[in-house]
C-alpha cells in the first residue's frame, strides 16, 4: 500500500509540477469556481481577475489541456483530503 501511495504522489508531482505560492493561490481560485459550476472558462476568468499576474489565456488551442489539468488537480485535491482524513481519523473496525 505504501508503494502504491508513493507512486501516486510521485506521478502527481510530475503532472502538477513545482508551483509558487502565487500559482497555488491561482489554482485554488480556479478549483473554487470549478466546484461551483464546472465551467472552465468562467473559473479561469474569475481567477484571472483575482490574480492577474498569474493569468492564463484560454483559446481553442489550449482549452482542452487546461480543462484536463484542472480536472486532474480537482481530483487530486479530493484524494489528498480523503487520505488526510483517514490518517488523522482512522476508521474503527466494525
C-alpha positions in Angstrom: 0.0 0.0 0.0 2.8 2.4 0.9 4.5 1.8 -2.5 1.2 2.5 -4.3 0.8 5.7 -2.4 4.4 6.8 -3.1 3.9 6.0 -6.8 0.8 8.1 -6.9 2.4 11.0 -5.1 5.4 10.9 -7.4 3.3 10.8 -10.5 1.1 13.7 -9.2 4.2 15.8 -8.6 5.3 15.2 -12.2 1.9 16.2 -13.5 1.2 19.2 -11.3 4.9 20.3 -11.2 6.5 22.8 -8.8 4.3 25.8 -8.1 4.9 29.1 -6.3 2.6 30.2 -3.6 1.0 32.6 -6.0 0.4 29.8 -8.5 -1.1 27.7 -5.8 -3.5 30.5 -4.9 -4.4 31.0 -8.5 -5.1 27.2 -8.9 -7.1 27.2 -5.7 -9.3 30.0 -7.1 -9.8 28.1 -10.3 -10.8 25.0 -8.3 -13.2 27.0 -6.2 -15.1 28.1 -9.2 -15.0 24.7 -10.9 -16.6 23.2 -7.8 -19.4 25.8 -8.1 -20.4 25.3 -11.7 -17.9 23.2 -13.6 -17.3 25.9 -16.3 -13.6 26.1 -17.0 -13.8 29.4 -18.9 -15.7 31.1 -16.1 -13.3 29.6 -13.5 -10.2 30.9 -15.3 -11.8 34.3 -15.9 -12.6 34.6 -12.2 -9.0 33.5 -11.2 -7.5 35.9 -13.8 -9.5 38.8 -12.3 -8.3 38.0 -8.7 -4.7 37.1 -9.7 -3.8 39.0 -12.8 -0.1 38.3 -12.5 -0.8 34.6 -12.8 -3.5 34.9 -15.5 -3.9 32.2 -18.1 -5.0 32.9 -21.6 -7.5 30.5 -23.0 -8.1 29.8 -26.6 -9.1 26.9 -28.8 -5.6 25.6 -28.9 -5.2 25.1 -25.2 -8.7 25.0 -23.5 -8.9 21.2 -23.5 -5.4 20.8 -22.0 -6.2 23.4 -19.3 -9.5 21.8 -18.6 -7.9 18.4 -18.2 -5.2 19.8 -16.0 -7.7 21.4 -13.6 -9.9 18.4 -13.6 -6.9 16.3 -12.6 -6.0 18.8 -9.9 -9.5 18.8 -8.6 -9.5 15.0 -8.2 -6.0 15.1 -6.7 -7.2 17.6 -4.0 -10.1 15.3 -3.2 -7.8 12.3 -2.9 -5.4 14.1 -0.7 -8.2 15.4 1.5 -9.6 11.8 1.9 -6.1 10.4 2.7 -5.5 13.1 5.3 -8.9 12.5 6.8 -8.2 8.7 7.0 -4.8 9.2 8.5 -6.0 11.7 11.2 -9.2 9.8 11.9 -8.7 6.1 11.2 -11.8 4.0 10.8 -12.8 1.8 13.7 -13.2 -1.9 13.0 -16.8 -3.0 12.7 
